Amino acid sequence: MQPDIIPKKIAPKGMVFLSRLACDYTGVWTNRKERREIRLNRGANGRDFMILNRRSFLGTATAASAALSAPMALGQAKPRVVVIGGGSGGGTVARYIAKDSNGAVDVTLIEPSRKYYTCYFSNLYLGGFWEFDALGHDYGNIARLGVNVIHDWAVGVDRDAQTVALASGEQVSYDRLVVAPGIDFVEGSVPGWDVSQQSLMPHAYKSGTQAQLLKHQIENMREGGTFCMVAPPNPYRCPPGPGERVSMVAHVLSEINPTAKILIVDPKENYSKQALFEEGWERHYPGMVTRIGPDFGGENVEVRPDAMEVIIDGVVEAVDVCNVIPAQKAGKIAELAGLTNDSGWAPVLPADMRSRMDENVFVLGDASAQGAMPKSGYSANSQAKVVANVIRGELTGSRIFPARYSNTCWSLIATNDGVKVGANYEAGEDQIESVSSFISQTGEDAELRQQTYEESIGWYNGIVADIFG
């Protein structure tokens, strides 16, 4: 996930340059092998549950990791892979190609931030269950595998010449390109709000300091004040994310400002884990949360940041803190590279996440339009392992395995009250399709909910180890 990108001028061949520059950095270290495992434990109540931790998450990798790359001919130049974006998708694919090709592929990762802060678990930071610094991860271990890490902006892609332009003025050539830029916001989707207003009404839906700003505003609300969330329309990053955020805000307010109110303005008829969240709000925060859906004007909303007002179907509501989560689209570089369609997302082939616009380009994670998989960190990580196997196979002659995808999204409602939803996926004829799914149930006992929360902690530690090493 990259900070907001605003193009300033357009050069020949569609090359677009951005106004904000970042310093360049390159790091190369030696290779290091790692091992991960998964173990299945039985809980005290007799239920089986997965224990995921830093040493276990790599066990979810496909069998592709075991395949050995074919030797290259003497004197042959290494094939070049460039990855744009160092998050859950980009970081994973860069790391896996470098690790599993045993140096046979030249991998470059382009990411402007020297430290990546995950959006997942930022809601737990808002709720006081997670430290902000624990969200941040650097690229040292990825570089030690031999990945050339460049901290700069990718500002354009020439798909004919197979080059990526950097804000520094340099160009990087590729044989295969992976684009994993996360999301950007649809301009004008919430009238009265744009990114210039994010200091008054934060979105906190990209990595970085927005979560810190929103937490500060929540903790300094006046007594009995109103927190308002303007929820996004489908599709958007992390479908259960807004519901979990409301839960974490309610948790904080119930402790420090118990007479405060929460107002959700939502354009959607329903949302992920709705029954679970509403059950939890009634149990833990009775009378605090009110949701206005499209039947009552939730799809007709505008904001006035300077006055701290929200207008819902023509009715003005004064609020104290407003979290605006706008409509979303693929990160800007995907659009500049000509990889998106009218939906704003980048269509891909379900079997390998290959762009429908260019056979040498793959689009991962939130930016892709792939079918049934939600836009989540787990999805991006799962897709990246498929792509890493395909690219390594095409460039080195190693075995390519059929695509298998998976996802799970955990949410915390209150202390030790965790819930989850997930599925397994396969490539259908036209899109990725769900083949099995599961979801927490209303009325579950406290022990199971605590196990689900603890499982989520193991998953977080495992996935960041899988991505960043």
N, C-alpha and C positions, 0 to 999 in steps of 0.2 A: 504494500500500500504506500503510495507516494503522496506527499503534500500536493496541494492544488497546483495545476499547471495551466498557464495562460499563454497561448501562442501570440507572438507579436508580429511576425512577418513570414511570408511564404516565398520560398525560392523556387527555381526551376525544378521540374520533376516531382513536384509536390513535397519537397523537403521543407519542413517547418521547424523554425528555431524558437526556443523559449527565452523569456527575458531573464529568468533567474539562473545564475551560474553556480556551480559547485566545484570545489577543488578536486583535482584528480589524485588517485592513489592506486598503487598496484602492489599486491603482496603475493609472493609465491613461497610455499614451504614444501617440505617433503611429505610423502604419503604416509598414512597411518591406518591400520586395519582395526575394525571394531566389531564387537559381537553383541547381539541383543537377544533376549529370550522372552517368551510369554509363559506364565504359569497360571494355572487355574486353581483357585482355593475354594474351600467350602466354608460358608459363613456359619456363625453360631446358630442361626435359625434353620440350618439345613439347606439354604439356597446356595447354588453355585454362583460365583461372581468373579469377573476378570480383575486381576491385579495388574495395573499398568504403571510402569515407572520409567526412569531414565534408561534403565538397562533392558526394558522390555519392548518398547514401541517398535523398534526395527523389526521385530518378529512379524509385524503386519505387512512387511514388504512382500511383493510377489516373488515367486520362485526365480524371477529373472536375475536376481542378485547373484545366484549361484552359477550362472552361465559364464564361461570364460570367453574373452574376446579373442578373435582370430589374430594371428601375428600379421604385422604389416610388412610390406615388401621393403627391402633395404633401400634407404635413401628416400623413401616416399614421405612427402610432407604430411604431418598429422592433419586429419580433418578438423575443422573448426566449428565449435558450437558457441553461440552467443546467447545468453539469457538476460532478458530485461526484467528487472524486478526481483528483489531478494527476500520476498515473504515466504509464505507456506508453500506455494507452488514453485516459484523461481529458485529459492534456496534449496529445496529438496531435489529438484531436477539437476541443478548444477552439481550438488554434492554426490548424487548417485552416479551420474555419468563419469565424473572424475574417479570416484572410488571403484566402480565396477569395470572400467575400461583399463585399469592398471597403467595409466599414462598414455594410452593409445590415442586419446582424443584431447585436443586442446580446448579447454573450457574457459570462457570469460563470462563473469557475472557483473552486470552493470546495475548499480544501486546507489542513489545519491546519499543515503543515510549511512553513517558509520555504525549506528546502533539501531536495530529494528525493534519497535515496540508492538507487541501483538495486540490486536483488537480483542481477540478472545481472552477472557478473564479480566478485561478492563472494567466490566460491570462489577466483578468481585472487588476490584480496587475501589470503585465508587461506594460499595457497601461496607468497606472496612475489613474485608476478609483477605486481601492481597496487597502487597506492597508495590508501589509503582515501579521501583527499580527491578522487581522480579519479572516485569513485563518486557524488559529490554535484553536484547541478545546481539552480540557482535559477530563478525565474520572471520575471526581468526582461525577457527578450526576448519571452516570451509576452505580457506586459503591454504592451510597446511596439507590438504589433500591434493594440492596442485592447481586449484582453481585460481585464475587470474581475476582478482576482485578489483573492480574499478569503481571508485566512489565519485560518480558524476551523473549528470542527467542524460538519458537517451532522448534526443530531441527530434529525431527523424529516422526513417528507414527507407532506403532505396532498394526495393525488392528486385529490380532488374539487375543492379550491380551487386546485390547481396551484401550491402554495407549498412551499418548503423552509425548515425552521426551523433556525436557527443557535444554537450554545451561548451566544452573546452575547445572545440574546433577539430578534434581528432575524429577519425573514422575507424571502425572496427569491422573487418570482413568476417563473413560466416558461410559455412556450408549448410548448417541448419540453425534456425532462429527460434527461440522460445520466448514468447511474450506473456508476461505474468504481472501486469501493472496494477491489479486490484480494481478499485472503482474510482469514478469521479461522479459529480452531482449534475443532474439535469438543470440547466439554468432556467430560472423562472418557474420551477415546479411548485414552489411555495411563494406566492406573491408577497412582495415586501422583504424577501430574504435572498441574499446571495453571500458568497464567501467573505465579502467585506464586512458582513454583519456577524461573523462567527465569534467575535470576542464578546458581543452582547448576548447573542442567542447561539450557544455552541451546538455543533452537531455531534462532536465526540464519536464519530463513526469512521474515523481513520486513525492510524497510529500517530502518536505524538502527544503534545501537551494539551490538546483539547479535553482529554479526560481529567487532567489536573484542574483546568479552569472550571469545568462543570462541577467537580467535587467541591471546589472552593465556594462556588455560588450556592450550592445546596446547603452546605454547612453554615452559610452566613445569611440564610433566608430569615426574614422577620418572623416572629412568633405567630403561628396561625396562618402563615402565608400559603400561596398556591404554587406548586410546581406543575408546569404544563409540558407535555410531550406532544409534538406534532409527528405522528408516525408516518412511515413511508408507504407508498403503494408497491405492489408486487411488480417485478421481482426485485429483491434487494439482498444485500449482504446479511447473513446470519438471521434467518427467519424468526427464531425465538429471541433474538437479541433485544428488541424493544420490551417484550414482556419481562425478561430477566432484569433489564435496567429499571423498570418500574418497581419490581420486587426489591431490588437493592436500594433504590431511593427511599422506598417505604420503610425498609429496615432501619436506615439511618434516621429518618424523620421520626419514626416511632420512639427512638431513644433520646433524640436531642430536641425535637420540635413536635410533640405528639398531637397537637391540635392542627398541624398543617394538613393541607389537602393536595391530592394528586389528580390532575385532569389529563386524560388521554384523548387526543383528537385524531381519529383513525379513518382513512378513506376506504379501508377494506371491510368486507362483510364479516370475515373471520380471520384468524391468525394462528400461527403455529403454537401448539400446546395450550390453546385457549382455556379448555376446561381445567387443566392442571393449574394454570396461573390464577384463574378466577377462584378456584377452590382454595388455593393458598392465600390469596389476598383476603378472602372472607375469614379464614382461620386465624391468620397472623396479624392482619391490619384492618380489622372491621371498620367500615365506614370511611376509610381514607381515600380509596381509589374510585374514580368515576370515569367511565369510558363513553365517548360520544362517537358512534359509528356513522356510516353514510346515511342511514335512515333519518338521522337527526342533524345532518349538516356536516358530518366529519369529512366529507370530500370537497367541501366548499369553505376553505380556510385561507386566511391571509394573516400576516403579522406586521406589527409596527415596533421594531426593535427599540427605537429611541424612547417610545412611550411605554414599552414593556406591555403591549396589548396584543391579544389574539382575537381575530374577528371570525366567528364561527357562524356561517350561514347568515351573515349580516349583523349578528349580535356581538357586541364588544365585551370581552372579558379581560379584566386587569389581572396580570399574573406577576409573580415575583421572580421566578426563574423559568426560562423557556428553552427546552431542548428540541431544536428543529432538525429532524432527520429527513432530508429531501429525497425525491426520486433519484434513482441512480442509473449509471451506465458504465461501460467499460472505461478503464483508465485511458487518459487522453492519447497516449502514444499508440494505442491500438487503433484509434480513429485516424491518427496522422499517418499510420502505416497502411491505411486502406483495408483494414481487416474487419471492420464493423459493417452492419447493415442498418436499415432504417430504425430498428429497435434500439440502437445504441450499443448492442452487444456484439461479440465476435462469434459467428457461427463456426462450428467445428464438426469434424466427422466423429461419430461415436466410438469407433474402434480404436482410435489413437489420439484424439484431441488435435488432429491436424486441421489447420485452417482450411475452410472451404474456398478461400481466396488464393491460396498459395501452397503448393505441396511441400515447400521447404520450410514452412513456418508452422509452429504449434502455439496454441493459445490455452493457457491454464487458468484454473481457479475462477475467481469472481468475474473476470472479464469475459468469460466464454458463455456462449449460448449452446448448451449441450443436451438439454432434455430434463430428466427428472431429478438430477442431483441438486441439492441446495447449494447456495453460495456460502461456503464455510471453509475454515482452515483445514479441517479434516478432509473435505472433498478435494481441495487443492493438493494436499499432500498425497492423497490416493491417486489422483490423476497424474501427478508428477512422476510417480514410480512407473506408471504405464508408459509415459512419454520417454523417460530415461531408457527403458528397455528397448523401445522402438528405435530411438535415435542411435543408440549404441549398436543395435543389430544392423541398421542400415549402413553405418559408417565403418564397422569393423567385421561384419559377417557373423557376429554371435547370434545365438538363437533368440527369436522373438516369440514371446508367449501371448496367448489370447488375453485380451483386456478383462480385468476384474476390478471393480470399483467398490468402495464402501464409504460410509459416513456415519458418525454419531455426533449429536449435539447435546451437551449437558447444560442445564440451567439450575441456578440456586435461587430458591424462593425465600428462604429464611435460614437461620442457623441450622446446619445439618439436614436441611430439607431439599435434597437434590432430585431432579427429574431428568429424563433423557428421552430422545427420539433418534431413530437411526434406520438404516437400510443397507442392503447389498444391491449392486447394480451390474448390469451387463450391457454390452452394445447391442441395440436393436438395429433394425434396418435403416431408420432415419435419425434416431436419437438414442441417448442412453436411457435405459428403462430400469425401473425398480423390479427386483425379482423376489425380495423378501423384506419385511420391515418389522419394527417393534416400537413401542412407546410405553412410558410409565403410565400407570393407571391411577385414577382418582381413588382415594380411600386406602392407599398403601400404608403399611405400618411404619413407625418411626425408624426402626432398625434398617429396613430396606432403603428408606430415603437417605439415611446416613451413609450406608454402603455406596449408594449411587453418587453421593457427593465425594466420598473418598476416592471412588473410581475416577471421577473427573480430575482430581488433583494428580493422580498417577498418569492419566492421559496427558495432561498439560506438560508435566515433566518429561514424559516420553516423547511427545511430538516435537518439542523444542530441541531435544537431543537428536532426534531424527533429522531435523532440518539443519540445525546449526552445529551439531557435533558435540 
